[in-house]
Amino acid sequence: MTTDEIVGIFDIDNTTVTKKTRDYLSVCEKEGRVVYVSTELPKSFIVCKDKTVYISQISSATLLKRLNSKIKF
């Protein structure tokens, strides 16, 4: 996956409060588009242009820091 493929990086605790986000993740799960990166407690999810959703144990803040360190502005 490249950074160009990422639509968004989201914090699970903050975003799954809304029913729309829970419904979205549920539909993705049913359609087989969810990839669990780890068996540990999920902290974030990454949505890609190909509609794949990656569930990660790494916080969204950490993922954003790592992403920003790779991109030269």
Secondary structure as UniProt FT lines:
FT   HELIX           3..5
FT   STRAND          6..11
FT   HELIX           12..15
FT   TURN            16..17
FT   HELIX           19..30
FT   TURN            31..32
FT   STRAND          34..36
FT   STRAND          44..48
FT   TURN            49..50
FT   STRAND          53..56
FT   HELIX           60..70
//
